[in-house]
Amino acid sequence: MLYPLLLLPEFHERVWGTRDLRPYFSRTVEGAPIGEVWMTGEQCRVANGPLAGETLGELALRFGAELTGEAAPQAQRFPLLIKFLYPRQKLSVQVHPDDEGARRVGEVCGKTECWYVARAVAGAQVGLGLRAGITREMFRMAIEANQAEHMLNWIDVHAGEMIYVDAGTVHAIGANAIFVETQQNCDLTYRLYDYGRPRQLHLEEGMAAIREKTHAGRVQPQASSSQGGPHMPSVGICGSEVAGRHQVLLSSPHFAVEHHQLASPIQLAVSPGKSSVQVLVCLEGGAVVEYESGGAQPVTFTRGEAVVIPAALPGVTLRPQWQAELLHMTLPSHPVSEPLTTMRSADTGSGTRTPHRHD
């Protein structure tokens, strides 16, 4: 029988990464720098209970929708890849294909993603989309002239913000911030420009994947709700008004991300619609996941750890120790529109666009 699964993270080396993974991980990095910590990769292994040692990919194949949910595009493939990103240098200017473009090259799905800014110092930025008036042809000329990064919209980012990056968006991440990335389970990246670093570029594939106008930008958090609906995740919150703060940071066609600041227990209650796997990532403090059916043992997790709650589990209680800050990722239970975003900087109001929802 399935139960809440505590996962062991995977650490991935990246040229732009760091050897200091604080405050979320205490691992000592002596070799190449670490840029990405995968929390729900298909090779991540279970740390607790009878399924300890098995990978998330193996469990998806075995249990199908009991684990992944009716909302998963493919029942036997885990639908969400959650990562911590640790950039100490700029990431390449890149683009990810949409579902249709990914399938043309043999991949299961495209890659729409979002970034929750967990930590940031003054001046931290991300580049989102091409500036107004910049075409693919102009952008390609800028790549050849080693000026491609100037073609992007660069916006300041601050801790607590959510940035949405739909497939087809040219983008880059700057240094001096830590992000929690939620994405479709695809790692297909077309690198367009890399500041002269000696890594392979994918110009033809990348140029074909670019959308000159996208939905990318900073997302305004939504008010919390205990009722599911067409623009809400597939789970609701019982007792959230007395348990602390709860915000829906993002609701989108591919995933939803909520933020919980817990001071007392809450129950994750299933809402009407298609069922979904749930992922909990602890940012501060710690919490206990309690599920009484089947004799499952409570699961304690703390900062930098993730718990996967299978879709077949009807009700789970979260009990903070003594307080907990959590991110909660799910799949939408109903069709959901693209989120409303803006390219304006939150502190100064500067930027290139007003709030928008466009194709």
N, C-alpha and C positions, 0 to 999 in steps of 0.2 A: 504494500500500500504506500502511496505517495504521502509525503509530509513536508513541512517547510525545510528547505535545503540551504544550509550554510555553505558558501562556495569559497574555494581557495583562489586568489587572484593569480593572473599570469603577468609577468613583467617583460615588456618588449623594449629592446634597445632601439634608440633613434638618435641620429646625429645631432638633432636639435634639442635633445633632452637634458637631464640633470642627474647628478649623483646624490642629491639631497631630496628625498621624497617626503620629508616632513611637511605638514603635521599629520598626514593621513597614513603613512607607512613608516615603520622603523627599520626597514631593511637597509643594510649597508651595501652600497654599490661601489665595487672596486674596479670593475671593468668598464666597458663602454657605457655611456650615459643612458638612462631609462627615460623614454618619452611618453610611453603609454602603459597604463596598468589596466588590463582587461578584467572586468568583474564578472561578465557573463559570456565569455568566449566559449565556443563549443568544446574546447579542450580543458576548460576550467573543471576542477574535480570537487566532488562533494566532500565536506569535512565532517559531517555528523550522521549518526544513525546507520541503519542497515545498508544504505546505498553508498556509504563512505568509500571513496576511491574511484567511483564511476564518474565519467565525464558528462557534462550537460548535453553534449551531442548524442551520446549513447542513450541517455534517458529519454530524449525527445524521440528517437527512433523507436524505443521500446513502448513508451506510454502514449505517444501521439497527443491528441487533443486533451487527454486527462491532465497533461502537463502544460501544454502550450495554449489551449483554449480554442473555442470555436472561432474567435476573431483572428487567429493566426493565419496568414496567407497559405502556409503549408504546415499541416498538423505535426509532421515528423521532423520539423526543423525549428530550432529555437528562434523566435522572431526578433528579439531585441539584443543588440550588443551595447553594453554599458562600459564606459572607459573613464579613467582619470587621465587627463592630459597635463604634462609637466613641461611646457616650452620654456627653454632658457635662451633660445634663439628663435628667429622667425621661422615658421613652417613655410614650405614652398607655396607658391601661388598655384592652386589646383582646382579641379572640378570633379564631381562625381556624376555618373550617368543616372538617368531615371530608370524606372522599371523596364520600359520598352528598350532603351539603349543597352541596358545590362543583359537582357535576354538575347539580344542579337549577338553577343559575344560569349554566350553560354553560361552566364551567371543567373542565379535564381531571382534576384531582385536588384533594384537600384539602391542608391544610398541618399536618403534624406536624413538629416541629423539636426540636433540642437545642442547648444552648449550652455550649461548652467555655470555661472562664474562663482566658484567657491571661494577663491582668494584673488586679490588683485592689488597691485601697488599703483600709485599715481602714474598716469601716462600709459597704462596698458591699453592696447588697441587690437581690434580685429578688422580685417578687410572683407567687405561683403559686396559682391556684385560689381559690375563695371559702372563707372561714373556716367552720368547722363550724357548722351550723345556719342558714347564710345561704341563702335561697332566691332564685330569679330575681326574685320580686316585691319582696323586701326590698332586693335589689341595685339594682333600677330606682329605688326610692324614694331610695336613697342617691345615685344619680346625679343625680336632680332636686334633692337637697339639697346638692350639691357635696361629698359625703363618700364617694365611691365607693372611693377608694384605701384607706380604712380597712376595707373589707370583704374585702380580700385577705390571704392568708397571706404575710407578708414574712419572708424568711430571708436571713441573711448569706451571702455567697459569697466564696471564696478562690481564689487562683490554683491551677490544676491540677484543679479540680472540674468535674464534668459534670452539667448540669441537663437533665432531660428534660421536654418540654412537648408532650403529645399534643393533637391537634385537639380543640376544644371547651373547652380550659382557658382561663379568664379569666386574663390575666397582664399584667405590666408589668416593665420593666427600669429600675433606678435608675442613678444616675451613678457615675463613678469606677471603672469597670472596662472592660476590653476583652474582647470575646467573639468566638469563632469559631463561627458558626452553621452547622449542617448541617440541611437541610430538604428535604421534598418540593418539587419544582419548581413551586411555586405562590406567587404574591405577593398572594393575596387576604386582606385584613385588614379586620375590622370594628372600627372605633374606637368605644369605648363611653364614654370619659371622658378629657378632655384638660386638666384643671387650669385651665380657663378660656381656654386658647389658642384663637384664632379659626379652628379647622379643623373640617371637616365630621365629624359623628358618624353612626353607622350603627346606631341603636338597635334598630330592628325586626329587621334581618338578624342583628345580633349577639346579641340576646336569644334568637332562635330557634336559634342555633348553640351556645349555652352548654350544657355538661354540668356539673351541680352536683358530681359526683364524677368524678375523672379519675385517670390514672396518673402525673401530673406529680410531680416532686421531684428530689432529689439522688440520683445513681446511684452505687452502690458498684462500683468497677472490678473486672473479672474477671481471674483468673489467665490468663497467656498460654498458648497451645497451638499446636502445629504441625499439629494435625488439625482439619479442618472438622467440623461437626456441626450439629444442629438449632438450637443456640443460639450458633453461631459465624459469623463472616463467611465470604464465599465464597472467600477466599484464606487460605493458611497461611503460616507463616514458617519458612524453613530456616536453621538456624544461629543462632537468636535467643538461645540460652543463652550463647553466647560473644560475641555482637555488641553487647550492651548490654541495656537494660531495654525490655520490651514489655508493654503492658497493653491489654486490651480495655476501653475506657472505657464503651462502650454497645453492646448488641446489642438490636435492636428489630424490629418487623415491617416497617419501611420503610427502615432503614439501619443500618449498624454503623460505629462510630468507634473506631479504635485509636490508641495513642500509642507512638511509638518514640523511644528515646534511643540513637542509634547511635554505636558506637565502632569498628566494623569492618563489612565488607560483609555484607549479607543478600540472600537471594533471595525474591521474592514468588512463592510456589508455588500454583498453582491447586488448590483442594480439590474433592472430588466435589460434584455438584449443579449448579444453574443458574449459568452464567457471569455475571460482573458487570464493568462498568467500574470502574476504581479512580481515586481522586483523592488526590494527595499535596500537603499544604500544609506549607511549611517555617516553623517558628517561631524557630529559632536555628541558627546555623552554616550549613552548605550540604551538598549531596549531588549525586552524579552518578547519573543513571538510564541504565543500560546495557542495550541490547537488540540482540543480535548479528544476528538474522535480517534479511534484506532490505537489509543495508548501512546501517541507520539510524545516524546520528551520536549519540554520547552527549549527554544533555541535562543541563546543570548548572543547578541552581536554588538560591536562597538565601532568607534570611528575607523573608517577605512575598510569596513566589511560589508558584504552584501548577502541578502537572503532572498531566495526565489520561493514564492508561494504558488504551488501548482493550481491550475484553473479548477481542478476538481474539488478543492477544499472550499466548502461553502461559507465558513466564517472563521476569521482569525482575529485574535485580540493582540494588540500591541501595548506593552506595559513598560513605560520609561523607567530607567534606573539612573539617576533620579529625574533627570530631564534628558531629552533626546531631540536632536535635529536630524530629520530624515528626508530623503528624496524617495518618491514612490512612483514607479513607472508602470504603465499598463498599455494595452491596446484599446482603441475605441470600440465601444459596443454597438454604435450606430454610425452611419455616414457622417463625417465631420468636414466642415469647410476649412480652407487654409486660414491660419491665424492672422489677426490684424497686427501689423508690425509698423515700426518706424525706423528711419535711419538717423534720427536726431539724437544727439548726446543728451543724456538725462540731466546733467548738471548745468550745462550752458545753453541748451536749446539749439546749439549749432548743428549743422548737418546738411545733407543734400536733398532730403525728401521729407514731406509731411507723412502722417500715418496713411497707409495704403493697403489695399488688397487688390492685386492685379495679376495678370497672366504673363 
